[in-house]
């Protein structure tokens, strides 16, 4: 699926199409978050700052993205 297909999928009256769009958006958001957390860590951000930016606790951010 291409990103330019998402608007039509999101507004589709077919639940199967809409649910595929929701899954694609969730996967894209997860990849974007992981990329940005990795970049923040490279730039020296603390887990507290990352958690604050994501609206979650420091511990949750570290649990999800720490290695």
C-alpha positions, 0 to 999 in steps of 0.5 A: 500500500502507498501513502497516497492511497490512505485518504481513499481507504480511510473514507471508504464505506467498506470496513475491510478497506478501512480496517486495513488503513487503520492497521497501516497507519498504526504500523507507520506511527509505530515506525515513526515513533521508534525512529524519533525516539532513537534520534532523541537518544542519539541527541542525548535526550533523557527517558524522562524527556522522551516520555514527556514528549510522548505523553507517557511515563519515563518507565513506559518509554524505556520499556517500549524503546530501551535496548 
